Amino acid sequence: MLENHKHKNCRTKLARGFTLIEIIAVVAIIGVMATALLPSLETAMQKSCDTKLITTLTMIDGAGRIYKLEHGQFPESIAILVEGNYLPAKDYTMISYDKTTGVASGTGSNGKQLSSGQK
């Protein structure tokens, strides 16, 4: 009778764990789900970069308009806007600026040229 009790106890210990097949199946399912999500994650990252660029161009546009109201002409460069505290100091090297029209532009993640609204 005591032997029967030990045998029953061993079965319950084995039934508590996962089999190797179950673990492999779960890992495979997680892998398939991760593979399906990667393209949408990359698209979201590209949209985020484009939104950041558009926001920066909008800031430059507004700063250029204020500068023009105060000085009667557009600034010679973005650096003048930074020096005059019209813009925060950060890296604007990826943005081109036309001093005659006050238009700032940059290249989006899809290679398309984006520009501020000034003309």
Secondary structure, DSSP 8 states (H G I E B T S, - for coil): -HHHHHHHHHHHHHHHS--HHHHHHHHHHHHHHHHHHHHHHHHHHHHHHHHHHHHHHHHHHHHHHHHHHHHSS--SSHHHHHHTTSS-SS--TT-EEETTTTEEEEE-TTS-EEE-S--
